[in-house]
Every structure is written in structure tokens, then in C-alpha cells.
């Protein structure tokens, strides 16, 4: 897909990776809908985009509230007339600690944002994408999805569920003959508000000390890396990447050479290890 002239909704685009994605997409010609719970932050992102001549609007949205997600879709269609890309970037990792010591309600709130909110957004845009038989949904993965993350069970469990939802939704779309593509991206460790909590909080330093160590050594990915990888994957979007999960910084040229093998050998998906 050529992103120029397309319309992209990016959740959680007020700061961090989401803002970088919004800016990258706008620089490549997309009309961008920035959404998040903090209106002032998404308005800042819109201002940055408009300052270089891009097109963007801000729609305050709590993705865990279905009516607000419906309004997000309504405002997008009213303003730009289409929805071509949904990037489910918004996420939460506020609950840190052993399961016996965390607040169960806070644990569930992380899951609701990471999984329920993402599902609401997919559910809301799919009728429009399926009607025109075109569109791309990108779901953000995260650490703990494919390996245990002690101290981060809410985040890890929800992101594992996102990976399963990504593949399942892709299979459902294929089953009904839809050309809508769904895939996931993992950003790796990036310095954001979310990951900084693991450094500044006592529980974060206790349970996830590797984050502080990586920050100190400079072993982090840039905010822009995930956005650029997404752009490259969008350009080569095809049935072979449907339901698959990729990493920021993926070698796209090498990936293209392996597309048939990826599909035939069922690679880049979550499976039990035999």
C-alpha cells in the first residue's frame, strides 16, 4: 500500500512511539487521526504535524470505552472520509510486582487497555475496511508476550493475547475472502513514559532491573525505529505477512526474500515449542 493520501488512526499518539508513528505517517503523505486520553498531548502531536504541512486531527478517546471509540471512527470519517490504516499503539504497563502483591483492579486495568481497547478499535474500523475490501491493522506487541516477564504479568498476558488476536483475526478475514491485512510489531525496549516507570519506581527496579541496566548502557531502540519498520511493512503488505508478528528494525529486504518460506513454515507466530 502506498500511504500517500491514505487515512491512518493511531492510538496513544500523544507521546513516545505513538507520536513518532503519527509524524512518520504524516511525513509520508497520510492524513493522521491522533487519539488518546490526554487531549493536550495529542494536540501537541497535531501541531507538530501541521507545522511541516501535514494533515492531522486530534480526537480525545479512551479506547476502553466503546462509545468513545465509535466517536473516534465517526470523527475520522466525517473529516477525512475513509479509514485505511489502524495502528493500535496505545498500551499500559502500570502494574509491577508479584501477583500476590499487586492491586487486582490495577492489574486488570492494564489488560483492559492493552487488549479490550485494541479489540474495540479493531471491531469499530473493520466494517468500513471490509466494505471497501482494503485496509491494514497493525497491533503493537511487547515484552512478556512470548517469554515470562516476572513482575509484569498483566502486561505480558495482555500482549500474548494481542498476538493471538492478531493471528486469529487475520485467519477470520481470510476465511471470508477479505483483503484486509492484520499484523503485529514489537518495538523492543524504547525509552518512554511506560518504560521509565520501571526505572524510577522501587518495584520496577526490583522486578525488572534489566530496563535500568539497558538505559544506562544505551541499549534501547529509537522512538522512530518502530514507525519506520511499520512504513516498510505497509509498503510490502501482502497475504504472506497476514497474522504475523515482526520486530522493529526488521530487515525488510531479507523478509521479502523469505515471504513464501514464512507462510509455508508458519513462522513469526506464537506456537507451543515442540
N, C-alpha and C positions, 0 to 999 in steps of 0.2 A: 504494500500500500504506500502510495505517495502521500505524506502527511500534509503537504501544502494544500490549503483550502479546506481541510477537514476540521471537525469539531471534537475536542477532547475534554472530558470531565476528569479532573484529577482531585481525588480526595486527600485531605490532610495537606493541602498545598500552601499553608501559611508560613511554614518554616522548613528547614532541613532538606531532606531528599525530595519531598513533595514540591517545595518551591523550585528546586533545581530542575525537576521534571517539567514543571509548568513553563519555566523560562526556556528550556531547551526545545520543547514542543513549539512554543510561540516563535522562537527564532527560526524554526523550520517551516513556518507558514501556517500553523494550526491556530484556530480560534480556541482559546482556552477558558474553561469554566473552573475557577478556583473555589473550592469549598472546604469548610472547616468550622469548628465551633467558635473560634475567636475571630470575629469579624475584622478587627483592626489588622490582624496578621494577614488574612487573605487579601485585604485591600492593599496592603503593602506590596504583596506579590503582583497584584494587578497593576499598581503604579509603576513597578519596575518594568513590566512588560510593555505598558503603554509608552514609557519613556523612550524605548527603542523602536516604536512604531508598530508594536504587536497588538493583537486583538484579544481582550480578556474581560471577563466579568467576575464579580465575587458574589457567591450565594452562601450565606451563613447556613450551615447544615450540621445537625447532629445525626450521624449516619445510623445510630441505633434507634432512631425514631422514624418509623415508616412514613408518616405524613410529611416530615421534612425532606426525606429522600424523594418522595413523589413531587414535592415542590421544586427540588433541585432539577429534576427532569423537565418539569413544566417550564421553569425559567430558561433552561438551556434551549428547549425547542422554540420558545417564544422569541428568544433573542437571536439564535443562530439557525434555527430551522432543521437541525439534524443532530444526531449523536453517532459519531463514527468510532470513537475510542473511549473506553473507560479504564482509567488506571486506579485500581484500588490500593492506594498507598497508605491511607490513614491506619494507624496502629497504636497500641498501648502496651507498655511494659512497666506498670507502676507497682505491681506486687512482686516483692522479692523476699525469699525466705523459705524455710522448710514448710511443707504443707501443714504441719501441726502448729505453726506459729503465725501463720498469716491470717488476715481478715477474710473469711469466706466470701463476703459480699464484694470486697475489692478484687479478689481473685476472679470472680465471675464477671465483674465489670470489664476486666481486660479481655476475657473471652468474648463478651458481647461486642466490644468494639472491633476486635480482630476478625471475628467470624460472622456474627449476626449482622453487623453493619455492612460488611463486604457482601454478604448474601442479599441483603436488602437492595444494595446498589445494582448488583447483577440482575436481580428479579425485576427491578424497575426499568432498566435500559433494554433488556432482551426483547420485549415486544417490538420496539422500534428497529432494532438491528435485524431481527428475524423477518420483519415485514419487508425490508429492502434487501434482505439476504446478504448483508455485508456488515462488517464491524469487527473490532478487536477488543477483547477484555484482557487486561493484564493484572494479575494478582500478586501482591508483594509477599514474598516468603520471609523467613527469618530464622535465626539461630534457635536450635532446640526442636526444629521440625523433624529432622532426620537423625538426631542423636540426643541423648538425655542432657538436659541443662539443669543441674541441681540448683535450686533457688529460684528457678524461673519456670515453674511448671505451668502456670497459666498461659504465659506467652508461648512456650514450646508446644503445649497441647493444642492451642488455638491455631498455631501456624501449621502443625501437622494436619489439622482438619482442613485448613485452607488448601494445602497441597492435594488432599483427597478430593475436595470440592472442585478444584481446578480440572483435574483429570475426568472426574465424573461428569461435570457439565460439558466438557469437550465431547465425551462419548455420547451424551444425550443429544447434543446438537448434530453430531454426525449421524445418529440414528434416524433423525427426521430430515436429513438431507440439507441441513443449513450450512452456509458458508461462513458463518461467524466463527472466529478463531479465539481460543482462550489459552493463555499460557501464563507461567509464573516466573518471577525474577527474585533472586535473593541478593541483597545489596552487599552482603558481607558486613564487617564491622566498620561503621561510619560514626564520626563524632557528631551527635545530635543531642537534643534535649533528653531524648529517651535513654540513650546510652550513657550520657553524663551522670544520670541518676545512679548508675552502677558504680560510679567513682566517688561521688560526693556523699553518698549515704553509707552509714555504717554497715547496714545489711548488704548493700551492693559490694562493698569491699570484702566482706566476709564470704559471701556465697559465690560471687563472680569476680574474683581478683584478676582474672585474665584481661578484663576490659581495661583496668588501670594500667596493667603492665604493657598492653599494646599501645595505649595512648602515649605512655612515656617513651616508648621506643619508636613512635611514629608509624606503627604497623596498622594503619587504617586506610580505608578506601576514601576517595574524594566524594563529595556530595553529587558531583556531576557524572561520576562513572556509571551509576545505575541508569541515569537518564539517557546517556549516550548509547548504552547497550540496548535499552528499550527501543530507541530510534532505529538502530541497526536491525533489530529483530522485526520491527514493524515493516521495514522495507522488504524483508525476505519472507514475510508471513505466508505460510502455506500449510496444507494439511499435515505435513510431516512434523511440524512443531506444535500441533494442537495437543493440549493437555500436558505438555512437557514443562519442566522447570529448569531455568537457566541461572547462571551466576553473572553478576556484574563483572565486566571485563572479559566476558566470553569471547574467544577468537571466532568471529563470525565467518571469516573466510574458511577456516577449518571446519566449522559447523556445517557450512553449506556442502562441503565435500562428503560429510557423514550423514546427510539427511536420510537417505534410504536405509542405512545401517541402523540409525536411531529408531526408525519405525519398525524395521524387521526384528531387531533385537530387544525392542521395548525398553529403550534406555531413557534416562532422565525422568524417571517416575519413581514413586515410593513403593517399594516391594519388601516382603519378608526376605531376609537373607537366607539362602539355602546352604 
